[in-house]
Amino acid sequence: DVKVTQSSRYLVKRTGEKVFLECVQDMDHENMFWYRQDPGLGLRLIYFSYDVKMKEKGDIPEGYSVSREKKERFSLILESASTNQTSMYLCASSLYGIGGSPLHFGNGTRLTVT
Amino acid sequence: SQQGEEDPQALSIQEGENATMNCSYKTSINNLQWYRQNSGRGLVHLILIRSNEREKHSGRLRVTLDTSKKSSSLLITASRAADTASYFCATAGTGANSKLTFGKGITLSVRP
């Protein structure tokens, strides 16, 4: 089974801090994704990557950046955390491109920005 | 937007009953997927049904797709307390740059 591991289950950060959320997958998937999940809004795509060093903006990229230096690792960076970035962040990977095959999700990181 | 919209928003049933959840969408799709999310955890993929398929089964799960009505349903038969979770449909568009778009989810409670 594919395993997607997010480094932290819970994080509390202060406004203005630079925050790194790490995600690792073990199935050699080309495609990796970052979503955020908020009550009443469902899942929204922040960024995705279809290859090492490649990235594409999703629906809500503002305030975020990403890094993919190795195939198995996809990092989400909050350059200067703000309270409206308090959310559940979900990383996922897939064998094929967007929508082409099922997404395998990590357990999520619940980030609180105070 | 082709975002899937699930119906109902919440469903409460007795263990052993069947649960039916519906999803509607607005534009043409390549496939539609159903996911489950237990409280505080990540999503788990359940079934992917392609636009040229009408029905798929996986254990106690049955998914139908009606592209003429732009709708899908997820049926869980003989529900168990462990089926208590949120269920999401996600639609994959047909364009080259289409994304997988999730609905807001259905909260299913199965009473023991």
Interface residues (C-beta under 8 A of the other chain):
Chain A: V4 Y35 G40 L41 G42 L43 L45 G58 D59 L90 A92 I98 G99 G100 S101 P102 L103 H104 F105 G106 N107 G108 R110
Chain B: Q3 N30 N31 Q33 Y35 G40 R41 G42 L43 V44 H45 L48 F88 A90 T91 A92 G93 S98 K99 L100 F102 G103 K104 G105
